[in-house]
């Protein structure tokens, strides 16, 4: 993405670099290793691309914040998961971009997905730290780097994250809520969250309810829960048949961060409502005139799934015919985005880049702020661990710019 820096990195690269990064990431998280692959390189972004991703994320979220878009999204919330007292905007959101070739060959961001749900807000601080240290020791590369947006420093970012997740509560009364958190692939982020914020993870089944109050067992006693940093993925909850000790539809004396309704309100279902130039054309499958569309230029996505589950890259009429008519409103037929394999490895192999912009909004603020990023590198048709098995120069990474 930044050709001069990429050349210098590739010239200095050796297996010891990746060994250092994987070893340090494990050590700083107190783990023996990672359950997902860490890539051999950061994404060396130009300031232009960094700024373009930040601006596009901010503008797309502004479109998503329109009352009509939120109202349409609210219609997608299943009645059994409709949690009371939705806030005006979520505390957190993520916007995923493919880095593609523009009309003149320049790199441009194109939307893949947007979601009113958290991501690896804490782990990415450490991934940035480790890569910045590795880069500083490589000849021909700058000594100082940033992986934040909106002009934030590392300390300012952590303060913003703390204000968003913890607010004015005691961190011991804030719970990072997931399903069997110690077995989640994102466990490293839970560890980093506790390191930076003092907020510990708990399984949704561990909570204890008394009336409208929730408690979490801690050191042999029940601690009242004031805020829930919500990481529960609903399709995983259903697939595992887990029933929480509370009903999602009942009013509880907790503040949700972010409120669970945003999982449904801002999702793939939002994309057809957007008009931003970075957004590909997308339609609900139920609304598509199949006789007038070139399926080879479309990708089929279920509206409410994570990690690429259920996505069909090579769409055929047979694929669509297999989906019942009544279910087609829950599928998105989206213009296929062509990633530009412009990140070159030392051997000249082109790698595709997806950059996720992570946004934050503390209590009382009226807009979400682009704050940090997460990158995924791929050499397969799709991003994600399951689609890049046995390949190198793929996996989790971070975008950095020189300072």
Secondary structure, 3 states (H helix, E strand, C coil): CCHHHHHHHHHHCCHHHHHHHHHHHHHHHCCCCCCCCECCCCEECCHHHHHHHHHHHHHHHHHHCCHHHHHHHHCCCCHHHCCCCCCCCCCEEEEEEEEEECCCCCEEEEEEEEECCCCCCCHHHHHHHHHHHHHHCCCCCCCCEECECCCCCHHHHHHHHHHHHCCCCCHHHEEEEECCHHHCCCHHHHHHHHHHHCCEEEEHHHCEEECCEEEEEECCEEEECCEEEECCCHHHHHHCCCCCCCCCCCCCCCEEECCCCHHHHCCHHHHHHCCCCCCCCEEEHHHCCHHHCCHHHEEEEECCCCCCCCCECCCCHHHHHCCCHHHHHHEEEEECCCECCCEECCCCCEEEEEEEEEEECCCCCCCCEEEEEEEEEECCCCCCHHHCCCCCCCEEECEEEEC
